[in-house]
Amino acid sequence: MHQLADLIIWYLVFVFSTTCHEAAHAFVAYRGGDPTAYAGGHVSLDPLPHIRRSPMGMVVIPVLTFLLNGSMIGWASVPVNPTWARAHPRRAALMALVGPLTNLSLALAAFFAMRGLLGAGIFTRPTEFLFSNLIVLPEGANPRSPLGAAGRFLSITLTLNVVLGLFNLIPFPPLDGAVVAEGAVPSIGTKIYDRLREVPAFEILGLLASWRLFDYVAGPALAWVVTQLYG
């Protein structure tokens, strides 16, 4: 029963965070002149259009990864007109950037909510540190209180969105950071990334390289966030 409750909380946070990320992409693309995602119903916080587009990344893989290691990974995407993106690289870069910034904004909101709850004495620091359980109810509180689930929801929202935001900013295809880097200096970036796209399975290689690099980023970043939370 406890694992089922954790699965539900993790999945709610994952779907909400991913939907916000993709809806932000779709909205900025629409405002920048590409109505492709808007026409597909992706300028919306309704998760169903995003799930229908990426059922493996939004349902199957998140549930499997939770059952295997107790946390979730997955993916989603919105359709972008490549002709528009090449014609307007800076607009495409802004469209790509807003997704990770949305995740970091969600993390910031969760951070300040948790700081406020800790300061008010409603929650306290855990004796056993887990990234999915950064705040707990004080000793003697009702363990079945809905506040306990709220604390886990906020903890997961903070850590998952830090991970999503920072990971997607890595400038390797197919991550958002590559589009941001390409649009920042189109005259140079387009040539570099066009060469990369000629490499067979470049997106898979980019993901593998990103995961290796992120190993050196995620731990220190999350540790710093936790230090600030309790500081």
N, C-alpha and C positions, 0 to 999 in steps of 0.2 A: 504493500500500500504506500509506503514511504517513497519507493522508487517511482511509482506511478505519479505521485504528487510532484516529485522533482521533474519528471518527464514533462508534465503539463506546464509547469512554470517555465522550464527551459524553452519549451516549444513556443509558448506565448511570447516570450521575450525575443526569441529568434525571428519569429514571423513578423512581429511588430517592427523590430529593428531593420530587417531586410526590406520590408514593405516601404518603410520611410525612406530608406536609402534609394530604392528604385523609383519611387514616386518623385523624389527630388530630381533625379536624373531626367525623368520624363517631363516634369514641369519646366525645367530650365531649357531643355531641348525645344519644347513647344514655344516658349517665349523667345527663343533664339531663331525660330524659323523652321524647325523640323517638327511637323505634326504627326510623325509616324507613331510614336508611342501614345500620344494623345488619342489617336484614332483607334488604338487597340485597348483603350480604357485603362492605361497604366498611370495616368495622372490622377491617382486615387489612393487613399489609405485603406481601401478595401483589399484585403490580401488575395481574394479569389482570382482576379486577372493575372496576378504575379504567379500564383500557384499553378494556374492553367498553363502558363507559358513555360514554367520550369518545375514540373512535378518531382523530378528526381532531386533537384537541388533544394527544393522547398519542403519536401515531405520525406522521401525515402532516405536520402543520405543523412539528414539531421537526426531522424529517429534511430537509424543504424549506428551512427557515431555515438549517440547517447548511450545506447545499450552496450556498446563495446568499451567506452572509456568514461562515461558519465558527463560528457560535455557535448556540444553540438558544433558541427561545421556544415556548411552548405553553400548554395549560391542561387542567384537569380539574375535576370537581365531584362533590359527593355530594348525594343527594336530601335535602331538608329539608322537613318539614311546615310550611307557612306559617302554619297555624292555631296550632301550637305556638310558632312564633317570635314571633307577635304577642301571644300570651298570656303569654309569658315573655321579654320583650326582653333582660333582663340575662343570662339563660341563653344566648340566641341570640348575644349579644355575646361571651360567653366562648367559645362554640363557634367563632365567627369569629376571635377573637383567637388561639386556640391554633394555628391553621394557620401564620400568619407567625412566631409564636414558635418553632414547631418548626423552620422554616427557619433562623432566626437561631441556634438551638441547634446545628444541624448545622454551620453556618458557624463557630461558636465551637469546636466539637470539632475541625474541620479546622484552624483557626487554631492551637490549642495543639499539635496533632500536628506541624504544620509548624515551629512554633517549636522544639519538642523535636528534630526531625530536623536543623534548621539548627544548633542548639546542639551537637549531637553530631558535627557535621562530615559527616554522611551526605549532606546536600544543601548547596548554596550558592546565593547569589543569581545570577540570570542576568545576562549582559551585555546581552542584548536583552530589554527588559521587555514581557511580555504577561500579561494577566490570567489566561490559561489555562495559563501556564507560570511561576508565581511562584517555584518552586524547581527547581533542576536538579542533576544529578550533578556532582561535582567534575571538573575537567579530568583526563583520563587514565583515567576510569572507563569500564567497558564500556558503549558506547552502546545495546547490545541488552539490558541488564540490565532485569529486570522492575521494578526500583526506579524507572526512568525513567517508566514508565507510572503507577506509584503516585504519583509527584510530580505528574504532570498531573492524576490523579484528585483528589488533595487540593486542587490549585490551583483546579480547576473547581468542586469542592464548595464551597470557600470563597466564590468570587466569585458563582457562580450563586445560592447560598442567601442571600447578602447582598442581591442584587437581588430575588429572590423575596420575601424577608421584608419589605423596605422598600417595595417596589412595592405589595404587597397591603395594606399599612397605610394607603395613601392613602384618605381618606374620601370617595371618589366611587363611586357605584354603577357596576358591579356588584361592586366589590372588597370584600374582607373589612373594610377600614377603615370602609366606610359602615355595615355592620351593627354594628361596635364603637361608632361614634359615635352611632348611633341608640339603641343599648341603654344607653349611658352616661347619657343624660338623656332617657328615653323620652317625657316630656311635651312636650318641645320637638323632639327629634330625629325622632320619628314624623311630626309634622306637616310638617317640612321635607322629609323623604324621600318622604312620600306625595305632596307637590306635585311633586317631581322625577320620580316614577314616572308622573305624568300627561303628561310631555313625550314626544312621539313619539321613538322610538329613543334613549331616555335612556341606556341601557346603552352603546350605541356612542359617544354623546357623552361619557359618563363615562370610557370607556377612552381616547378621544382626548385629553381634558383631562388625564388621569392621565399619559399618556406625555409630554405637553409639560411638565408639572410635574416629572416624574421626571428629565428631562434635567438639571435644576438640582440634583438630589439625588444621583443615581447616581455621577457623577464624583467629587465631593468625598468621598462616603461611602467609595467604593472606594479612593481615594487615601489617606484616613486609615487604613483597614484595612491597606494595604500598608506605610505608614509605621510602624505599630505592629508589624507582622510582622518588619520588618528592624531595628527599634529595639533 
